[in-house]
Each structure stands twice: as C-alpha cells, then as structure tokens.
Amino acid sequence: MIRLKVQGRAESYELNPSKIIALGLNYRDHIAESVSVKIKGFTTDIPDEPILFPKTPNVLIGPEEEIIIPAFIKDYNFKEPRVDYEAELAVIIKDRCKNVAAEQALDHIFGY
C-alpha cells in the first residue's frame, strides 16, 4: 500500500495495486546501457513489439522514500554496486476493462 498524489487532483490517494505491468527497453539510450543487451547480445534497436514484464506491488515507494536494496542483490557479481536511475510513469486505471477502443482508453484512466 502506498499513498501518493495524483496529477490533477488536490488530495492524495491510498493505492494498493494487484499487479504492476512494466514496459522495458522502450528508448534507445536505455537499451544501449542495458545489462541484458550487453550480456545476451541483443541489438540496440527499439523492439518492434513492446517488452512487458510484471513487478510485484511491494516494490513501490513514494517520493523521497529510501531505496532499500535486498541483501540477495549484494551477492551478484556486479562490476560496481549501483542503483539504475530511471523515471517511472504510473498510469492508474480506474475500473476493470478489456478490449477498450483506443479512442475510449482515456475514459478509463484515473490519473498518473
């Protein structure tokens, strides 16, 4: 559970998402610096199809909260310890929906 401000709304909201679907390798600079590209030999082209992957809701933190790196991550053999810098945009869907036409998609968004 996390309490966040939502753009365009005065009050903050408690959010408890059931799932998080992330979009990966979606801009060229990020692809070029990606470990998977370097290790697995993928190209640095933006993929034709979106790369979607799940994240668990417990990974959410709010603005100014401390980033806690789990102990098991420290066991990996990285050349240098690091936390990747990224900006994330969360789109909050306000109701259950399926097969929504593109022109109606914004009607189902609560906020960002």
C-alpha positions as CSV (number, residue, x, y, z in Angstrom):
1,M,0.0,0.0,0.0
2,I,1.3,3.4,-0.9
3,R,-0.1,6.9,-0.5
4,L,0.5,9.2,-3.5
5,K,-0.6,12.4,-5.1
6,V,-2.3,12.0,-8.4
7,Q,-1.7,14.6,-11.1
8,G,-4.7,17.0,-11.4
9,R,-6.2,16.1,-8.0
10,A,-5.8,18.0,-4.8
11,E,-5.8,15.1,-2.3
12,S,-3.5,12.1,-2.1
13,Y,-4.8,8.5,-2.5
14,E,-4.0,5.2,-1.0
15,L,-3.1,2.8,-3.7
16,N,-2.9,-0.9,-3.4
17,P,-2.4,-2.3,-6.9
18,S,-3.0,-6.0,-7.5
19,K,-0.4,-6.0,-10.3
20,I,2.2,-3.8,-12.0
21,I,2.9,-4.3,-15.7
22,A,6.1,-2.6,-16.7
23,L,7.4,-1.7,-20.2
24,G,11.1,-2.4,-20.9
25,L,13.6,-1.3,-23.4
26,N,11.5,1.5,-24.7
27,Y,14.1,4.1,-25.6
28,R,17.4,3.9,-27.3
29,D,19.8,5.2,-24.6
30,H,18.3,2.8,-22.0
31,I,18.7,-0.1,-24.5
32,A,22.3,0.7,-25.1
33,E,23.2,0.7,-21.4
34,S,21.0,-2.3,-20.5
35,V,22.9,-5.3,-19.0
36,S,20.7,-7.8,-20.9
37,V,21.7,-6.1,-24.2
38,K,25.4,-6.3,-23.3
39,I,25.4,-9.8,-21.8
40,K,22.9,-11.5,-24.1
41,G,24.0,-9.7,-27.3
42,F,20.6,-8.2,-28.2
43,T,20.6,-5.4,-30.7
44,T,20.3,-1.8,-29.6
45,D,17.2,-1.3,-31.8
46,I,13.9,-0.4,-30.2
47,P,11.9,-3.7,-30.3
48,D,9.0,-3.9,-32.8
49,E,6.8,-5.3,-30.1
50,P,6.6,-3.9,-26.5
51,I,8.7,-5.8,-23.9
52,L,6.2,-6.2,-21.0
53,F,7.2,-7.7,-17.6
54,P,5.5,-8.0,-14.2
55,K,6.6,-6.3,-11.0
56,T,5.3,-7.1,-7.5
57,P,3.4,-4.4,-5.7
58,N,5.8,-4.4,-2.8
59,V,8.4,-2.7,-4.9
60,L,6.6,0.6,-4.8
61,I,7.9,3.5,-2.8
62,G,6.8,7.1,-2.6
63,P,8.6,10.3,-3.3
64,E,11.6,10.9,-1.1
65,E,11.5,7.4,0.4
66,E,14.6,5.4,0.9
67,I,15.5,2.8,-1.8
68,I,16.3,-0.5,0.1
69,I,18.4,-2.9,-1.9
70,P,17.6,-6.5,-0.8
71,A,20.5,-8.5,0.6
72,F,20.4,-11.1,-2.1
73,I,21.2,-8.5,-4.7
74,K,24.5,-7.8,-3.0
75,D,25.5,-11.4,-3.8
76,Y,25.5,-10.7,-7.5
77,N,28.9,-10.1,-9.1
78,F,28.4,-6.6,-10.5
79,K,31.5,-4.7,-11.5
80,E,30.3,-1.9,-9.3
81,P,27.4,-1.6,-6.9
82,R,24.7,0.6,-8.3
83,V,21.1,1.5,-8.5
84,D,20.0,2.4,-12.0
85,Y,18.5,5.8,-12.4
86,E,15.1,5.8,-14.1
87,A,12.0,7.8,-14.2
88,E,8.8,5.9,-13.9
89,L,5.3,6.9,-15.0
90,A,2.4,5.1,-13.4
91,V,-1.0,5.1,-15.1
92,I,-3.8,4.3,-12.6
93,I,-6.7,2.5,-14.3
94,K,-10.0,3.4,-12.5
95,D,-12.1,0.5,-13.4
96,R,-11.9,-3.0,-14.8
97,C,-11.9,-3.0,-18.6
98,K,-11.0,-5.2,-21.5
99,N,-10.7,-4.7,-25.3
100,V,-11.2,-0.9,-24.9
101,A,-11.1,1.0,-28.2
102,A,-8.1,3.4,-28.4
103,E,-10.4,6.4,-28.6
104,Q,-12.1,5.4,-25.3
105,A,-8.9,4.5,-23.4
106,L,-8.5,7.8,-21.6
107,D,-12.1,7.4,-20.2
108,H,-10.7,4.5,-18.0
109,I,-7.7,6.3,-16.6
110,F,-8.0,7.7,-13.0
111,G,-4.7,9.6,-13.1
112,Y,-0.9,9.5,-13.4
